[in-house]
Amino acid sequence: MNKKGFTLVELLAVLVILSLVAAICYPMVTKTINNQKSKLSEEQKNRIISAAKNYVASTVVGENECITISALQSSGFLEAGDIKDPNGGTMSGGVKITWDDSKNQYLYEYVGSC
């Protein structure tokens, strides 16, 4: 008799093996995606802070001021599509600028809202 195809046991064995591979890979892939989103978020914040530093270098600011992302974009220090939230949407907030007398320099900190 000519045997064409797979038996039910062979198909079940393949499904079990694929399920084990998926169970092992899924957590690793999820962790990698979350790590990359976190790194991208930090990179975006650094980009916003860098734009704020350029803004301060060309504009007179007070001792305690908060510059929003939209203000940086309207001033031309950030492109409209440059800053995106890694989790979807757009990032909001801005950079809080304070003057440190002991170091004689501005300090920059990204804040969620200004």
N, C-alpha and C positions, 0 to 999 in steps of 0.2 A: 504494500500500500504506500502511495506517495503522500508524504506529510507536508502540507503547505500551511504556514502560519505558526503562531505561538500558542502554547498552552496557557491556561488560566494561571497556573502556578508561576510560570515564567513572567507573565505580565505583572502579577502581584509582587514578585521579587524586584522587578525594575521599579515599580512604584514605591516600594519600601526604601530602596536605595536612594531614589530621587528625594523622597521625603526627608531622609537623614541628611543629605547634602544641603537641602534647603534649610533645615533646622539649625545646621551649623553655620551656614553663610549669612542668614538673615540678620542675626545680632551684630555680626561684624560689619555688614554693609550699613546698617542703621547707625552704628557708632561712628563710622567713617563719615557718613553724610552729616551727622550732628556736629562732629569736629570741624568739618569744612565750613559749615554755616557759622560756627563760632569764630573761626579764623577770619572769614569774610566780614563778619560784623565788626571785629576789631580793626580790620583794614579800612573799612568804611569810616569808622570813628577817627582813625588816624588821618584819613584824607580830609575829613571835616575840620579837624584841629589844624592841619597844615593850611587849609584855606583861611581859617580864622587868623592864623599867624600872619599870612600875607595881607589880610584885611587890616590888622592892627598896624602893620608896617606902613601902610599907605593912608591910614585914617587916624584921626585923633579920637581916642576912646577914654572913658573915665576909669576910675580905679576899680570899680565893680560893675561890670557890664556883661550882659548875655546877648550873644549874637545868634540869631536863629539861622537855620539852614536856608530858609526862603530869603532872608536878607543877604546871605552870602551868594545865593543864586542870582538875585536881582542886581547885585553889585558886580557880577561877572567873575567872581572868584571860584564859583562852582558851576559846572554845566547842569542843566535841568535833569538830564538822564543819568548823571554820574553816580548819584547816591540812591541806592535801592536797598530796602530791607531784605536780608537773605530769606526771611520767612514769608516773603510776598509783600506787595505794597511799597510804600515809600517810608523812609525814616523821617521822624519828626524830632523836634528838639533843637538843640544848638550847643554852643560852646560858652561856658562861663569863664570870663576873664577876670582875674584878680591880680592886684599888684602886690608883690612880696618885697617889703622894704629891706629885709635882711639879706636877700640875694640880689636886690636891685634889678628885678626882672618881672615880667608878666608870667602868671601861671595859667595854663589852659586845661579845662576839664570838660569833657562831653557830658551834657545833662539831657535827660529825657524830655524836659519841657523848660522853656524860658519864661 
